[in-house]
Amino acid sequence: MYLATILPTTTMPAVLFSLMLLGALCSLGQAMSREERHRLRNQVVEMFDHAYQNYMDHAYPADELMPLTCRGRVRGLEPSRGDVDDALGKFSLTLIDTLDTLVLLNKTTEFEAAVRRVLSDVRLDNDIVVSVFETNIRVLGGLLGGHSMAVMLKEGGQHMQWYQDELLHMAKDLGFRLLPAFNTSSGLPYPRVNLKFGVRGPETRTGTETDTCTACAGTIILEFAALSRFTGEPVFEAHARRALDFLWEKRQRNSNLVGTTINIHSGEWVRRDSGVGAGIDSYYEYLLKAYILLGDDVFLQRFNIHYASIMKYISQPPLLLDVHIHKPLLPARTWMDSLLAFFPGLQVLKGDIRPAIETHEMLYQVTKKHNFLPEAFTTDFRVHWAQHPLRPEFAESTYFLYKATGDPYYLEAGRTILDNLNRFARVPCGFAAMKDVRTGSHEDRMDSFFLAEMFKYLFLLFADAEDLPFDVEDYVFTTEAHLLPLSLSTGPHSSSIPSNRTSKEELDDSNFDWTCPNTRLLFPDPAYPRNLREPIRSAVDKSCPRPAPYREPGMGHPPLRAQDFMANNPEHLELLRRMGVSLIHLKDGRVQLVQHATQAVSAVAAEDGVRFMQDMMELSSQQQKEQLPPRAIQIVSHPFFGRVVLTAGPAQFGIDLSKSSTGLRGFATVAEPYSGCSEITNAEYVRGHIALLQRGQCMFAEKARHIQKAGAIGGIVIDDNEGSSSDTAPLFQMAGDGRSTDDITMPLLFLFHKEGNILLEALKEYREVEVLLSDKARDRATIFKGKPLPGRLIEGSVDVQEVEEDCLTEATTPTSFEPIGQSQMSTLEVDELAPEQVTPSQQEVSPVEQDTSPAEEVTPPEEEGSPAEDVRPPEDEATEADLTRPKEERDSEDREEPQGDTDPSSQSVDELLADWREDLEAFQQMEKDEL
C-alpha cells in the first residue's frame, strides 16, 4: 500500500495529495465478500434516507431534528442547552451541512432540490449570536462543499446546468459576516459573532469574551483559504493564516505543545493541559490538511514539530493522555475524551500506521464494551461521561485505516458501527443521541454532523470506486467532512495582513518526512496488524476490576476514615475539629463540612483533613456509581417496538431492576387519583398494569403502596414541574418515608416532565402502550426473542447477543490537591442521619437523606476533578445526566392538605436548577467555545 507522495518543489506551485491503493496489506482474517459489502453499502444509504427524510418531513427549515418528539429544534423556542446552542443560527443548519453528502451518495436529484431550497429559504442576516467555529466548519464549509459538488456536476453536463455560483455568493456573504470576530490585536477570533451586527458588546454576548479554545481559533484555514481562492478575495485566507501564526508563536517552546484555552488578547494560556482531543483536536488536523490543500511547506513543518512532541509526551500506545505543556512528563488527567478518535485517521495521512492501528484497536474494544464510545472514558476503559451524541470520529478513522491497509478487519468494525446505530440509536423519526451508553437511554437530539460526516465515511468504507460519482482522491475532507477540491492549490492568493510567521531559520527540518512510507515495506509479515491488536484487546478485556482507593505514597491513613464518619458522633466531631473541618447545619436537614487548613491543630492534621475530604468524595462517588445507576423505560409496543428509550431514576425501595435479567414488562395505565396519594379508584384498570402517577402531595413510598394494593405490577412517577427534563436536570433516587419499606415489592421509577409527556402522548394516541422497565435498554431482537418480531428488523442487525454488562461503572480517580496554604478550604455536605451516603458535586457532596424534612432537593450532577481539569468535549455541552442522590420528598406528608397547596419550604425545579446553574457557572465557563 502506497500512501501519498508529498514532494515540495520550487517549480510546482501546488502539491497534490493522494491516497493511492497500489497494494493492500494482507490479513489473516477472512475477506468480506463483495455481495456483503454491497449489502452494507445499501444499508448505509437506507439509514441516511431515514435520517434525512425525517429531518425534511418533521424539522425543516429548523436547524436540527429532535427525533424523539419528531419536530425541529428552533433556537429560542426550546429550553436553552447553553453554549451547544450557539451552533444554531436559524439557517437550516442540517440541510446545509448535508449538501455534499447527498452527492456522494448518488442522490443528485435530491441535491439539486436541496440547493434550490437553500437559495430560496435560508437567510444569513438573522439577529442572532452564533459560534464562529461551528458556523465556519458547518455552514461555511457546507456551502463551499455544496458549491464544489454543484460545479463538478455542472461540468459533467447532465445536472445543475442552471447553477451560477449562488452557493459561493452565500458563502462569501457569510464569510464577511464572520470577519468582525477577527478584529483583535492578536488576530485570534472572538468565539461568537452576531450574524447581523457583528461584534456589538455585552448586550449580545459578543466582544466581551477573553478566552477561546485552540481548536476554535486554529480550525479556520481550510474554509477561509478555499473561500479566498474561489472568490479571489484574499482577506479571508490572510486572517486565518494570521490566527495560525499567532498560535504557533505562543506554543510552549520547550515541549512544542499548545494548551487548550488561550486569552485572545494577551496570548496567555488559560488552560495549560495539552492533548489531541477536545479543545485542540482539529488544530493539528488543519495544519496537515492546510499543507495538503494549499501546498505551503510551513504548515507541514509546524505539524511535524507538533507531531514529534505528541508522540514523545502524549502518546502512550494505545492511550493518548493529556499532559501539562510546561511539565509534559506530568499527566493532566486520567481519562480520555471521544473526540481523540479522529487521531488514528490523521496518523494515516501522516503515514504513521503502527500507532494508528494500536489506538484504533483500543477505541474499537471500548466501543464493543459499551456499544458506543462514551464521551469520556478512563485509562482502564470505564465510562467517565456516559453520553454519546452520535459522533463520527471513530468511523472516520476506521475508513482511513481500511484505505491504508485494505484489512477486512476494518470492514467488520464498520459493520459493528452500523449494527449499533440501528439497534440502539434508531427511532421512528431518525436517530437519537445516547444520553447514557450504560442504559441505552436516548436524548432528543440529532446533530447535523451525523448526516454530514457519519454516512460519508461509512458509505466510502463499503463502496467500490465505481459506486462513487467522482474521485475522492481529488478532494480533501474538512473536519466536518466537507469536500474541498485539491485544485484550489493553484488558485490565486496573497496576504494583505502582516504575518506573524516564524522565519525558516527557526525550523529544524533535518528529520522531516517529506514522503509517506510504503506500508508493504513497514509490515512484511501479513499477521503484523493482528499481532498489534491482540495485546490491546486483552488489555481492555482484563481492565474491569476497580483499582484500589487512591492513597498518597508514604502518607498512611488519616485518623478518621470517611466510611466510618458519623455526623452525630461527638468523638468524630472532635477529630474533625482537630483536622480543621467544621460543620454547618443547613435548613434542609443536611450538614455542610468545610475544611480550613489554617484551623487545624498542626500541619499533619491539616493534611489528614485534606485526605479525609478527598476520601469522602471518593467514597461517595464509588457508592453512587456502583449501587444505583439510572434505569431505562423502553416503549416496546406499536409503532415504537423498543426504539424509544427514556432515562428514569430509581427508588431506594422496591424491586432492584439491576438484579433482574429481563426487567418488568407491562401495559401502562394512568392511576386515579393521578397523585396516587389515596386509595386507587380505578383498581380494575390498574390491576396487572404499570401505573402512571404524578409527583407531589405525598411521599413516593405512599404512592407505591396505594398502587400495589390496587394490584399494579409496577409504577412510574412523572414530574409535575412543567418543562423539567433529564436533558437539563440531574436524575435522583426516590427516597422512602422514614419507616420500613420492605412491604413494597414492585419497582417504581421516576420520569421528568418532558420524558413523561412522551409516554403520556403515546398513551393518548395509541391507547395501549406496553413498556419495559429495566436497568438498561434491550435491543429489539432480545425483547421479542421467541416471538414474531413486530415490523421488520433492520437488515443486518439481528444479532441477539446480550449487551455486555461488565465495565459499566465509572472509575474513581483521585482529586488533586496543591500544598496547603492559608487560603485553602474544602467543602462538602453530608447528612446527619445517614452520613455514610454522600454524593460529590464538584466541591460539595450531598447525601441521601432520611425523611426528616418535607423538602426534596435536586442536586447537581457529579463532576469528578476540579473544573480546571474536567472540561467536557466539544459539541456536547449539555449537562451529563449522572444519577445523584435525593434529599426528602419536597411535598407535605399531610394527606389532608389541599391538592393545590405546596409546602412553603419546598422549591420548584426551576428555582433549584437556577441555583444549580449558578453553582456550576465556573465549570460551564471552562466548557464554552469547545465545539
Secondary structure, DSSP 8 states (H G I E B T S, - for coil): -B--B----SS-S------B-S-----SS----HHHHHHHHHHHHHHHHHHHHHHHHHTTTSSEEETTTTEEE-TTTS---GGGGGG--SS-HHHHHHHHHHHHTT-HHHHHHHHHHHHHH--S--S-EEEHHHIIIIIIHHHHHHHHHHHHHHHHTSS-TT--SHHHHHHHHHHHHHGGGG-SSSS---SEEETTTBS--GGGT-S---EEEHHHHHS-HHHHHHHHHHH--THHHHHHHHHHHHHHHTSBTTTTB--SEEETTT--EEE-EE-SSTTTHHHHHHHHHHHHHH--HHHHHHHHHHHHHIIIIIEETTEE--EESSSTTSBS-SEEEGGGGGHHHHHHHHT-HHHHHHHHHHHHHHHHHHSS--SEEETTS-EEE--B----HHHHHHHHHHHHH--THHHHHHHHHHHHIIIIIEETTEE-EEEETTTTEEES-B-HHIIIIIHHHHHHHH--GGGSSS-GGGEEE-TT--EEEGGGGGS-----S------GGG---TT---B--BHHHH--STTHHHHHHHHHHHHHHT--S-------TT----SS-GGG--TT-HHHHHHHHHTTEEEEE-TTSEEEEEEEGGGSSSHHHHHHHHHHHHHHHHHHHHHHHHH---EEEEE-STTTTT-EEEEEB-BSSS--GGG-SS-EEEEEEE-SSTT--S--S-HHHHTTSEEEEES-SS-HHHHHHHHHHTT-SEEEEE--STT--TTTS-EE-B---SS--TT--S-EEEE-HHHHHHHHHHHHHHS--EEEEESS---HHHHTTTS--SS---TT---------SS-S------------TT-EEEEEEESS-TT---EETTEE-----S-SS----------S-TTT----TT--S----EE-----SS-S-TTS-TT---TT---HHHHHHHHHHHTHHHHHHHTT--
